[in-house]
Amino acid sequence: MIRMAKMKAKMPDELIAKLSRLGQRTDEVCEKALQAGAEVAESAISTNLSAVIGKGTKKPSRSSGQLESSLGSSPVKVNDKGDYDIKVGFAEPRSGGESNAKIANILEYGKSGQPPKPFLKPAKSKARKQIMTAMTDTLEREMNDV
């Protein structure tokens, strides 16, 4: 997964304390929570992306749908600092020689003769609370099952 922007969400301290009760299920529950948050992020990005592709162009859109279909999440991994990570971004490769990350970057920030059509930053801002809620709800549900 190539990512063109970074989004970081931290779990509240009280939830981290509750996680310690999970014992051996901690890894599994953290993965579920991150996946729940990633699903919300993907949905917000996808909605915004669909809204900007092919809009406001002087010529007919040449969109192939590859960018939209390449949006996804990486598996949850533990980084070198011991934190759990999941990445939401665009998979590669793309047919035709261009990279999905490049196409997404051009849409987000524009280029000479093509105005920016931000879809990622607005999705990040709009979905932040929903992502945290999805993660918190997942954690609470799993902790109540203990």
Legacy VTK file of the C-alpha trace (Angstrom):
# vtk DataFile Version 3.0
C-alpha trace
ASCII
DATASET POLYDATA
POINTS 146 float
0.000 0.000 0.000
1.353 3.392 -0.929
0.024 6.243 1.088
0.081 9.832 0.054
-0.931 11.378 3.333
-0.587 10.385 6.936
-3.371 10.224 9.442
-2.666 9.479 13.059
-5.280 8.622 15.645
-4.376 7.986 19.263
-6.481 6.007 21.675
-7.570 7.806 24.843
-5.545 6.895 27.952
-8.538 5.445 29.821
-9.133 2.996 26.981
-5.503 1.946 27.026
-5.862 1.201 30.754
-8.969 -0.902 30.083
-7.104 -2.792 27.374
-4.748 -4.181 29.985
-7.699 -6.264 31.280
-7.882 -8.103 27.975
-4.661 -9.990 28.565
-3.817 -12.263 25.643
-6.665 -10.855 23.508
-5.129 -7.370 23.431
-3.531 -7.784 19.991
-6.728 -9.167 18.471
-8.889 -6.393 19.958
-6.497 -3.621 18.894
-6.573 -4.972 15.347
-10.377 -5.004 15.339
-10.509 -1.416 16.601
-8.044 -0.174 13.987
-9.903 -2.020 11.235
-13.179 -0.420 12.359
-11.564 3.022 12.175
-10.027 2.261 8.783
-13.435 1.252 7.391
-14.850 4.638 8.370
-11.840 6.437 6.864
-12.091 4.445 3.621
-15.778 5.231 3.312
-15.227 8.973 3.830
-12.330 9.068 1.361
-14.273 7.047 -1.207
-17.316 9.333 -0.957
-15.201 12.468 -1.375
-13.160 10.934 -4.189
-16.294 9.978 -6.123
-17.570 13.521 -5.699
-14.483 15.138 -7.295
-13.500 12.733 -10.066
-14.492 14.133 -13.434
-16.158 17.214 -11.942
-15.394 20.723 -13.169
-13.321 19.639 -16.154
-13.184 21.451 -19.477
-12.927 18.149 -21.348
-14.845 14.913 -20.771
-13.511 12.838 -17.887
-11.042 10.088 -18.733
-11.509 8.362 -15.401
-10.994 4.606 -15.629
-12.169 3.878 -12.088
-8.754 2.471 -11.160
-8.073 5.041 -8.465
-11.382 4.452 -6.711
-11.052 0.684 -6.901
-7.500 0.752 -5.536
-8.500 2.412 -2.242
-8.025 0.071 0.686
-6.321 -0.696 3.986
-3.132 -2.493 4.839
-3.058 -5.292 7.386
-2.519 -4.146 10.975
1.165 -4.253 11.899
3.229 -3.350 14.920
5.822 -0.706 14.046
9.361 -0.399 15.406
8.083 1.692 18.334
5.642 -1.027 19.368
2.561 0.889 18.187
-0.160 -0.717 16.108
-0.505 0.760 12.610
-2.978 0.445 9.783
-2.615 2.416 6.589
-5.437 3.595 4.358
-4.330 4.443 0.849
-4.112 3.427 -2.766
-2.714 0.087 -3.894
-0.235 -0.120 -6.721
0.452 -0.867 -9.519
-1.889 0.871 -11.910
-2.193 -0.123 -15.544
-1.025 2.483 -18.020
2.221 3.465 -16.326
1.087 6.141 -13.858
0.908 5.455 -10.132
-2.300 5.765 -8.138
-0.460 7.860 -5.560
0.522 10.346 -8.276
-3.021 10.570 -9.670
-4.443 11.041 -6.159
-1.848 13.728 -5.420
-2.727 15.622 -8.603
-6.424 15.493 -7.707
-5.791 16.631 -4.136
-3.341 19.459 -4.894
-3.818 20.188 -8.607
-1.162 20.882 -11.210
-0.509 23.468 -13.896
-3.799 23.986 -15.688
-5.721 21.714 -13.286
-7.108 23.208 -10.087
-6.964 21.193 -6.865
-9.945 19.050 -5.932
-9.248 18.158 -2.314
-10.842 14.905 -1.235
-8.413 13.470 1.312
-7.969 16.367 3.746
-11.708 17.071 3.948
-12.407 13.368 4.506
-9.826 13.269 7.276
-11.312 16.303 8.996
-14.920 15.229 8.583
-14.412 11.608 9.659
-12.029 12.103 12.592
-14.742 11.892 15.271
-16.510 9.029 13.492
-13.236 7.094 13.295
-12.594 7.573 17.005
-16.182 6.566 17.793
-15.919 3.398 15.689
-12.650 2.460 17.389
-13.970 3.265 20.867
-17.218 1.351 20.289
-15.278 -1.688 19.080
-12.983 -1.579 22.103
-15.878 -1.142 24.523
-17.797 -4.031 22.943
-14.768 -6.312 23.123
-13.958 -5.299 26.709
-17.535 -5.981 27.783
-17.178 -9.516 26.395
-14.288 -10.216 28.804
LINES 1 147
146 0 1 2 3 4 5 6 7 8 9 10 11 12 13 14 15 16 17 18 19 20 21 22 23 24 25 26 27 28 29 30 31 32 33 34 35 36 37 38 39 40 41 42 43 44 45 46 47 48 49 50 51 52 53 54 55 56 57 58 59 60 61 62 63 64 65 66 67 68 69 70 71 72 73 74 75 76 77 78 79 80 81 82 83 84 85 86 87 88 89 90 91 92 93 94 95 96 97 98 99 100 101 102 103 104 105 106 107 108 109 110 111 112 113 114 115 116 117 118 119 120 121 122 123 124 125 126 127 128 129 130 131 132 133 134 135 136 137 138 139 140 141 142 143 144 145
